[in-house]
Every structure is written in C-alpha cells, then in structure tokens.
Amino acid sequence: MPKIDITRPHQLPMAEARAVVDQVAARMREKFGMEGQWQGDTLRFSRPGVSGSIAVESDAIRVSAELGMMLAPLKGMVEQEIRRKLDEHFG
C-alpha cells in the first residue's frame, strides 16, 4: 500500500495547533466521511481506502497515511492536497 509521510514545522502553542487539526478533521468528516479519534496528541483517522494519523508535536505536525488500492493511483494528488492544507493552516 502506498504511504504518505509529511512533517510540517509550526510555531503555534500546542492547544492552538491541536484546535487547528480538530477543524481540519471536522472538514474531513464533512467532505469525505472520514472518522477520527484522538489518542493523546495524535488524531487517528480512517475510512474505506485510507487510514492514518495526524500527530501534534510542540514544534511540528506529522501526517502519516496509508492508501488502499483504489486510492493508490491518486497518491500524488492526495499528498499535494495535504501539503496545501498544511501550508494554509501552519505555513
């Protein structure tokens, strides 16, 4: 399965960074039907075809995802969209 691993530095306080990830997760639920659950400072998410996590660290956001066979051909587009959202919120 194709994997995506992206790390983006940030300078926000932890609570603020986590709130931003929460907003992004709410949008992912609305747009893609993706379910998410916090485990400590890591949001684990999944839906058919993709699963992964968004870890909020004191100085970085780490996004990891595994794409299923149906989304494998779209890896580049999915990765580009993740980077765009990270730039928008943490850039």
C-alpha positions in Angstrom: 0.0 0.0 0.0 1.3 3.5 -0.8 2.3 5.6 2.2 2.4 9.3 2.7 4.6 10.8 5.4 4.7 14.6 5.8 6.2 16.7 8.6 5.5 20.4 8.8 7.1 22.6 11.4 4.9 25.1 13.3 5.2 27.7 16.0 1.8 27.6 17.5 1.1 26.7 21.1 0.1 23.0 21.4 -3.6 23.8 22.3 -3.9 26.1 19.2 -2.2 23.5 16.9 -4.5 20.8 18.2 -7.5 23.1 17.6 -6.5 23.6 14.0 -6.1 19.9 13.5 -9.6 19.4 15.0 -11.0 21.9 12.5 -9.3 20.1 9.6 -10.7 16.8 11.0 -14.2 18.2 11.1 -13.9 19.2 7.4 -12.6 15.7 6.5 -15.6 14.2 8.2 -18.0 16.5 6.2 -16.2 16.2 2.9 -15.0 12.6 2.9 -16.9 10.8 5.7 -13.6 10.2 7.5 -13.9 9.1 11.1 -11.3 10.3 13.6 -10.4 9.8 17.2 -7.8 11.5 19.4 -5.3 9.3 21.3 -3.2 11.7 23.3 -2.0 14.3 20.9 -2.5 12.1 17.8 -5.6 12.1 15.8 -6.1 8.7 14.2 -8.4 8.7 11.1 -9.8 6.1 8.7 -12.4 5.5 6.0 -12.5 2.8 3.3 -9.4 3.2 1.2 -7.3 5.3 3.7 -6.1 5.2 7.3 -3.5 7.2 9.1 -2.7 9.8 11.8 -2.0 13.4 12.4 0.4 13.9 15.3 0.6 17.3 17.0 4.0 17.9 18.5 5.3 21.0 20.2 7.1 22.2 17.0 5.7 20.1 14.2 2.7 18.4 12.7 3.3 14.9 11.3 0.8 13.4 8.9 1.0 9.7 8.1 -1.4 7.8 5.8 -1.7 4.5 4.0 -3.7 4.5 0.8 -5.7 1.4 -0.3 -5.6 0.0 -3.8 -8.4 2.3 -5.1 -6.6 5.5 -4.0 -3.1 4.3 -4.9 -3.2 6.0 -8.3 -4.2 9.3 -6.7 -1.3 9.3 -4.2 0.4 12.4 -5.8 -2.9 14.4 -5.8 -3.7 13.4 -2.2 -0.2 14.3 -1.0 -0.4 17.6 -2.8 -3.7 18.4 -1.1 -2.3 17.5 2.3 0.7 19.8 1.8 -1.6 22.6 0.6 -3.8 22.3 3.7 -0.7 22.2 6.0 0.7 25.4 4.3 -2.7 27.1 4.6 -3.0 26.3 8.4 0.6 26.1 9.5 2.6 27.9 6.8 
